[in-house]
Amino acid sequence: MKKYRFLSLILLLAISVSLIPPAAAVPGQEDLDLFCTHAVLLDANHGEVLYDMKAYEKAYPASITKIMTALLVLEAVEFGQLSLDTPVTAGETRMQDVTYSYVNANIKLGEVLTVEELLYCTLLPSHADACNILAVAVDGSIEAFVDHMNRKAAELGCQNTHFTNPVGIHNENHYSTAYDLALIMRACLEYDTFRTIAKTPKYTLRATEMSGPREMYNSNALVSTWNHSGYLYDKCVAGKTGNTDEAGRCLAAAAEDGDEVLISVVLGSGPMEVPGDTELRQGHFRESKRLLEYGFNNFQRVTITKDSEPVEKVKVTMSRQADEVNVKPQGSIVRTLPKSMNLDDIESRITLFAKEVEAPVEAGQVMGTMTLSYNGEVYGTLDLVAVTSVERSELLYKKQQFFDFFQNEGVRIILAVVLFLAAVVVLKLTFFRRRRRPKAGTAARRGNYKGIRRQ
């Protein structure tokens, strides 16, 4: 009996799993077989996802967290709260929650650095102490800054992100998604200072009263060969690495080719063996570069138009000119789509506001909408407009007005009351006349009376 129960349980589990719907795939997306757990490729100019590998599922961001820290600092500079030259004194909280396993700049208590210098420390070698110092400079405390981070994440449209620190220190409640991190990177790219710092291969931190000069190298191998060689990518304009045991090796990177700007986020990668290559490859760098090249090589900006011919008809009343009018789509939709995609495969769904309308109809009048989609993803909606004008027949219109007038419930009630009253009056008059009519013979007798004259 237990054996059959066990088999039944296995069968039920298999059926349940088979019923789970697969995640919606990006149209034309190839299987890149990326060596990571989560990834996304985002068209930064238009916010369109070009590649999705568990991009909306919870993951640990590690030190990619620091792009949010940098974003809030740059906003404070933009709003005039700070400037890049503002001197900041390192306080007691500079090492809050930071353990020996996290990279830091060994900034001394009381040491003074500028906001710009601390940003270089944060984004290049990923120094944890610099993050904490900047957090206090912006919001007064690390706790207030973390609240600020979460508010900003929500403002950017992040749906599954929660921060507990400005560094990226692992915490079960410190998480994000590949897509959310791409949104944060997209916001960072609006600042030239971010681009300048994030692309710098090497930076020398000036000597202070408490420390000599410190050389710093960018940990992003797409722009620097300090740690790893063989990954330089000339289109890369910014990036931020992350690495913890729980998160794996991660990279958020941005690349530019002409007017095109793409953002890739790779999470949960690590050292990988590549067939025919004796060197152990760094998965987060290799896969990020592959993902960005895939985007530039396989996608293009496409204008989708459907306004060449009428697609539907609408019946028209109150006209002797025509009893229907053709409608066609107006305008166009622009999307970033695979170069290999056949635009004829795009599906159209027509929705008319009404199947029948009264004249007059003006050419260009909106009569409905056409929604364009592919494989379940909606690309946009076009207006359906009348191709020609249709004039109204005044005779038919007046006739309809007359008919409609007497079809009005209030008018019909008034007419019924009037008819009823009229009927009552007629009946009363008829009855009154009958009562006052002389009886037969009476008038004759009265009219023919002759008196007897006396002799």
ABEGO torsion letter per residue (X at the ends): XAAAAAAAAAAAAAAAAAABBBBBBBBGBBBAGBBBABBBBBBAAAGBBABBBGAABBBBAEAAAAAAAAAAAAAAAAAGABBAABBBBBBAAAABGBBAABBBAGBBBGBBBBAAAAAAAAAAAGBAAAAAAAAAAAAGBAAAAAAAAAAAAAAAGBABBBBABAAGBBBAABBBBAAAAAAAAAAAAABAAAAAAAABABBBBBBBAABBBBBBBBABAAABAAABBGABBAABABBBBBBBAAAEBBBBBBBBBEABBBBBBBBGBEBBBBBGBABBBBAAAAAAAAAAAAAAAABBBBBBBAAABBABBBBBBGBAABABBBBBBBEBBBBBBBAABBAAABBBBBBBABABBBOBBBBGBBAEBBBBBBGGBBAEBBBBBBABBBBBBAAAAAAAAAAAAAABAAAAAAAAAAAAAAAAAAAAAAAAAAAABBBBGAAAAAAABBBBBBX
